[in-house]
Amino acid sequence: LASKAFPGCEFRIAKEGMVKAPGTTIELNQTLCNVGGMVSRKAQFVPSLSQPLAAGFTCHRTRVTDPAYKQGASGALLDRVLS
């Protein structure tokens, strides 16, 4: 979604020394998106993210609101940590 919402923005590793992406959805070199001087959630980020969603953006993952959704192992681990 970020690559569609912020075309032309640089993606890179979020933290020096980071060796693994947090999950399997993105690559390590996609953990930070430099959006430049954008600072306003309401005026800049929301419109940028809303455009690809309104244009029919779909994700490869099942929505959590879908009756067929099955939580993966990483979600179950997070639930245990948070409880």
C-alpha positions as CSV (number, residue, x, y, z in Angstrom):
1,L,0.0,0.0,0.0
2,A,2.8,2.4,0.9
3,S,4.5,2.0,-2.5
4,K,1.1,2.9,-4.2
5,A,0.4,5.7,-1.8
6,F,3.8,7.3,-2.0
7,P,5.2,6.6,-5.5
8,G,8.8,7.7,-5.9
9,C,9.5,7.7,-2.2
10,E,12.6,5.8,-1.1
11,F,12.3,2.6,0.9
12,R,15.1,1.3,3.0
13,I,16.1,-0.6,6.1
14,A,14.5,1.1,9.2
15,K,17.4,0.7,11.5
16,E,21.1,0.1,11.0
17,G,22.0,-3.4,12.1
18,M,18.5,-4.7,11.5
19,V,18.9,-8.2,10.0
20,K,15.3,-9.4,9.6
21,A,12.0,-7.9,8.5
22,P,9.2,-7.9,11.2
23,G,7.2,-10.7,9.5
24,T,6.9,-12.1,6.0
25,T,4.8,-9.4,4.2
26,I,7.6,-7.0,3.5
27,E,11.3,-7.3,2.8
28,L,14.0,-6.0,5.1
29,N,14.7,-3.1,2.7
30,Q,11.1,-2.0,2.8
31,T,10.8,-1.4,6.6
32,L,11.1,2.4,6.2
33,C,9.5,4.7,3.7
34,N,11.0,8.2,3.5
35,V,8.0,10.4,2.7
36,G,10.1,13.5,2.7
37,G,8.5,16.7,4.1
38,M,5.0,15.2,4.6
39,V,3.9,15.9,8.2
40,S,0.1,16.1,8.3
41,R,-1.9,12.9,8.8
42,K,-5.1,14.6,7.9
43,A,-4.0,16.8,5.0
44,Q,-1.3,14.6,3.4
45,F,-1.2,11.0,4.6
46,V,-4.9,10.1,4.6
47,P,-5.5,11.4,1.0
48,S,-2.3,9.6,-0.2
49,L,-3.4,6.3,1.4
50,S,-7.1,6.7,0.4
51,Q,-6.4,7.1,-3.3
52,P,-5.1,3.6,-4.0
53,L,-7.7,2.1,-1.7
54,A,-10.5,3.9,-3.6
55,A,-9.0,2.8,-6.9
56,G,-9.4,-0.9,-5.9
57,F,-6.1,-1.7,-4.1
58,T,-6.2,-5.3,-2.8
59,C,-3.8,-7.0,-0.5
60,H,-2.6,-10.6,-0.9
61,R,-3.8,-11.4,2.6
62,T,-7.3,-12.2,3.8
63,R,-9.0,-9.4,5.6
64,V,-9.4,-10.0,9.4
65,T,-13.1,-9.2,8.9
66,D,-13.5,-12.0,6.4
67,P,-15.2,-15.1,7.8
68,A,-12.5,-17.2,6.1
69,Y,-9.7,-15.4,8.0
70,K,-7.4,-17.6,9.9
71,Q,-4.8,-16.1,12.3
72,G,-1.3,-17.1,11.6
73,A,1.3,-18.1,14.2
74,S,2.8,-14.6,14.4
75,G,-0.6,-13.2,15.3
76,A,-1.1,-15.8,18.0
77,L,2.3,-15.0,19.4
78,L,1.5,-11.3,19.5
79,D,-1.8,-12.1,21.3
80,R,0.1,-14.1,23.9
81,V,2.6,-11.3,24.4
82,L,-0.2,-8.6,24.8
83,S,-2.3,-10.6,27.2
